Amino acid sequence: MRLTSRVAKALSGKTAIVTASTDGIGFAIAKRLAQDGAKVWISSRKQDNVDAALEELRGMDLDVDGMVCHVGDKDHRHELIETVMEKDNALNILVSNAAVNPFFGSILDTPEASWDKIFDINVKNAFQLIQECVPYLSQNETSNITTIASIAGYQPMPMLGAYSVSKTALISLSKVLAMELADEGIRVNTVCPGVVKTKFAGAIVEMEDQVAQQFALKRFAVPDEMSGIVAFLSDDERASYITGESYTVSGGGNFRI
């Protein structure tokens, strides 16, 4: 019981930003970080989604705040970071979770606009958010960044070619950042979820009986099952020597580069 209590508050005194965090995997991560003691800032493109998520999390007696932030909008990113620093005067944990996939089909048929949007949000804007947060993360003795990629970054998924390539790029970006930010006391790691039952997974979820057979656990995940590894990586005590790594959370699927 003592160990459970200690681990449950392992992130006490920390302030975290989790993007795209009003539902699905992002919401589950925000909830877990807050349960582990962190003050968590959630964000979404729509105010109604932020309000609903805050109401639910505060109903659990969790320390959360939030605001609208489209990660593709420079002014939104700036306002989110500045508001966090103004109110909490600290930023210790960043979880970059925002992603899009506007096209389903052969990669050779991917429209240029879809290609640009996928790489803008999934890679470039993720980098820009990290770039803008680093001056504040580096003010601490230790800080942590976790990017949320996908098993598609290891093994391209049929009809999700451009999305898969973007997630491979995100894994590589995180490894480069881990090397460059180590001297700043900032650890950078990547979590690669398998197929998770969310609105984002769309039609794939409907094929669980067939597709899930490639996973040892023979089922898809639920969002809460993605949150534990992020909370662990965010803990400067338990994960102090872990950086530049990528972790698949795929129920026993064999996904590696």
N, C-alpha and C positions, 0 to 999 in steps of 0.2 A: 504493500500500500504506500509506503514512503517513497518508493521509486516511482510509482505512478503519479503521485502528487508532484514530485520534483520535475518529471518530464512534462507534465501537463502545463507547468508554468515556466518552461525552459526559455520562452521568448519574452518574459516579463521585462518591461523597460525598453523594448524595441518598438520602432515604428516602421510599418510596412506599407508599400503600395502594391496593389494587385490590379493589373489592367484587365478589361473585359471580364468583370467579376460579379455581375449581377445574376448570372445563372450558370448552369453547367459546371465545367471543371474549375473555372475561375472563382465561382461562388463557393464551391467546396473548399478550395485552397484558402480563400479569405476566411471562411468560417474556422478552419483548422488552425490557422495562424493565430486568430483571435482567441480560440479555446486554449491555445498554448501560451497565452499571456500577452501577445503583441497588440498594440494599437494598430488597427488595419484601416487603410483607405481603399474603398472600392470605387470603381468607375465603370461607366457605360456611355454609349452614344445618346441614350434617351433618359431624360430626367425621371420619367415614370418608373423606369426599371431601377434606377438608383434608389428612388423613394421606397419602392416595394422591397428591395433587398435590405435596405437599412432597417426597415420596420421589422422584417423577419429576424435579422441578426440581433438587433437590440432587444427583441422579445426573448432572446436566449441569454440576455444580460451580458452581451459581448461589447467590448470597447471598439466601436467602428464609426467611421465617418465616410463621406463620399461625395462625389460630384460628377457632372458630365465631363467626359473626356474622350474625344475621338483621337486615337493615337496618330492618325494621319494629319491632324491639324496642329501645326506648331504652336499656335496660341493656346489651344486646349492643353497641350502637354506642359507648356510654361506655367499656365494658371494652376494646374494641378500641383506641380512641384512647389511653386511659390506658396500656395495655400497650405500645403503640408508643413513647410518650413516655418511659415508665419504662425501657425497654430501649435505645432508640436516641437519646433526648433530642432528636429532631428529626422534623419532618414537612414535606417539600418538595413532594410530588406526591400529588394525590388523583385517582383515576379512579373515577367513580361509574357502575357498570355494571349493577347489579341491576335487573331488570325482570320483570314477569309479564304473562301474557295468559291468564286462565282461561276466556275465552268466545270462541267462533268463530261468527259469525252476524251478522244485521242489527243495526245499532246500536239500532234501535227495540225489539229483543227482548232487549237487554242487561239481565240481572237487576241489581237495585240492589246486591246483594252483590258481583257481579263488577265493576260500575262503581267501587264504593268501593275494592276491592282494587287495581284497575289504577291508580287515581289516588293511592292511598296509597303504594304501592311505587314506581311510576314517577316520581311528581312530589313528593309531600309528604315521603316519607322520604328521597329524594335531597336535597331542600332541607335537611331537618333534619341529615343527615350533614354537608353542607357547612357549615351554620351552626355545628355543633359542632367542626368542624375549623379554621375560620377563625382562632380565637385562636392556634393553634399554627402554622398556615401563615404568619400575619402576623409571626411572630418572625424570619423570614428576610428578607433584602433583597429576594429575589424568590421566588415560589412559583407553582405552576400547578395548576389544576383542569381536568379534562376530563370532560364528561358524555357518555355513550354514548346517543344517541337512535336514529333510524332514518330511512330514506328515507320511511317511512310518515308521518313528521312533515311532509313536504313534499307527498306525494301519497298520500292515504288509500288503503289497500289493501282490496279487497273482503273482506267478512266480518270485518274487523279494525278496525271503526270506532272503538270506544272506545280501543283500543290506539293507533291513529293519532292521535287527539285528544290523548292523554296525551303522545305524543312531540312533537307541535307545542308543547304547553305547556312541555315540558322545554327545547326550543330557545329559547323566549322567556325562560324562567327564567334560562338561562345568559347571555343577552344582558343582562338586568337586573343579574345578579350581576357581570358584567364591568365594568359602569359603576360599581357601588357599591364594588367591591373594588380598583379600579385604584390608588387612593391608598394601599392597604395593600401594594402591590407584588405583588398576586396576579392572574395572568392566568386567564381563564375562557373555554374554547372547547368546542365540541360536535363530535363525530364522528357521522355518520349512515351506518351501514353499509347496504349493499344486502342482498340475500338471501344469507345465509351458511349453509353446510352444517353445521348444528348440531342438537342435539336440540330446541332451542327453536324452530327453524324448522318442525319437524314435517312436516305433510303438504305444505307448499309445496315442500320439497326434492324430493319425489317427482314434482313436475310440472316439473322443470327443463327438459326438452326443449321444452315449450310456453312457459313463462313467461320463460325466459332469452332468448328472441328479442327482447325489448324492450331488452336491454342490448347495447351495441356489441361487447362481448367474447363474447357468446352463451353465457355460462355463469354459474353462481353462484360465489360466492367461497368460500374456505376461511378458517378463523379467523385464521391467521397473516397474511393479507393485510389485516387490519384493524389490525394492531399498529404498523406503521411510522409512520403518521400520528400516533398517540398518542405514540410515542417522540419524534418530531420536535417536537410541540407542548410536550412536557415539558422540552425542552432550552432553558434560559434564554439560551443564546448564539444558536442558530439561529432561535429563534422569539420573540425578545425583544420584538418590536413587533407581535405577533399576540395579540389578545384580542377577545372578543365575536363571534367568527366561528363559522360552522358549515360543516363539510366533508362532502360526500357521498363515499362510497367505494363506488361502485356499478357499476363495470365499464362506464362510459359510458352509464348510464341518465340520462334527462333528467328529473331530479326537482328542482323548485324551487318556492318559493312565489311 
